[in-house]
């Protein structure tokens, strides 16, 4: 597996209004609201994508339900590592499974066009192996 770059860092918020007040209000980050309360920007130098992800949306994306499973630590943030293509995401999953990591879900195509697989790190971060085609336009 060859990680090309960190494609995104996204705090996961149990209180999206307070997070919006900090990130969009106090820090004046150029965040745009999306359906469901997700805030994001791809206009912040140093990171391809920064967002504030409501925990309900993270649970829906990972498990198809609005609640995070009680038997798993609730992640505080997600970090996504961008790979070369969708096949590299699937191969990365297999590589990490062989090393003993358990995935919340395997490589799959999300409705917004990103191929992603996710697992929890030892620190409780939600880690994504990702391929977002729009992030490769200039490479």
N, C-alpha and C positions, 0 to 999 in steps of 0.2 A: 504494500500500500504506500502511496506517495501523496501526502497532504500538500496541497498547493498553497493554501492560505486559510486563515480563520475567516469563515464566511459570515459569522454572526455571533453576537453576544446579546443575550436577552434576559434581563431579570424576569423572574416569574413572580407575579404579584397576587397575594391574597386580598389586597386592597388597591385595585386599579386607580381609584380616584386619588388616593394619597401618592401613588407612584407618578401619576400624571402631573400632580402639583409639583413634585420634585423635579422630574426630568424635563417636562415641557415648560412648567412655570418657573421654578427657581433657577434651573440650569439653562433654560432657554434653548433646549435642543430642538431642532426643526422636525418634530414628530408629527406625523399625519395620522389621523384616526381612521380605522377600518371597521368593518362590520364586527360586532361582538366585543368591542372595546380594545382591540389590539392597536397599539401605537407603534409606529416604526419610521425610520428614515434610512436612506441609502446616500445621504448627503453629508455624512460626518467623516472627515478624513481619519485614517488610521484603522477603520473597520469598514467592511463592505456593507454591513447591516447592523443596526442597533434597534432594539424594540423593547416594549414592555408587554409581556404576554400574560393575560389573566390565567390563573391556575385552572379555571374551568375549561379554557380553550386548550391548554396543554394536555389536560386529562382527555378531552375529546379527541385530540389529534393522536394521542398514544393509545388510548383504550376504547374509544368510541362511546364514552360516557362523560357526563359533566363533573363527576367526582373523582378525585385522585384516590386510588385504592388505599385503604387504611393500613394494609400490611407493608406498604412501601414508604420510605422517607419522602416527604414533600420537597421537591427540588426548589432551591432559591434562585437558580439561574440555569440557562442553557448556553452551551457553547457548541458551535457547529464547525466541523472541519471539512473543508471543501475538497472533493476528490475530482479526478479527471473526467469521469463519465458515470452513467448509471451502473454499468457493469462493474466499475471499480468500487462502487458503494456495496454492491452485493458481495464482491470478493472480500472487501474489508470486513463485512459482517462475519463471513466464514473464518477469516483469519483471527478475528478477536474471539469468536466462539471457541476456536481451537485452543486459545490461550486461557479459556475459563470464564470469559465474560458472558453474562446473560443479557440478552436484548429484550426490551419491552415490546418492540416490533421490528421485523426485518425490513429490508429495503422495499420501499413502495413509493409509487408516484402519488403525490398529494394533488388536490384539485388546482392549486396555484402553479403547478408545473415543476415543483422540486421533487427530486428523488431523495429520500431520507430514511435512515434507520436510526433508532435511538436506544440508549441504555443509560443506566445510572452509574456514575463514577463512584469510587470509594468515598469521596467527600460528599456525595449526594447531589452532584451537578447532573443535569440532564444533558448527555452528550449525544450529538448528532453526527453521523457520517452523511455527507450531503453532496448532491450535485444540483446546483441551481443554474440552468443554462444561461440566464441573462447575466450572470456574473462572469461569464467566459467570453463575452462579446469582444473584448479588447485584448485577448490573449492569443 
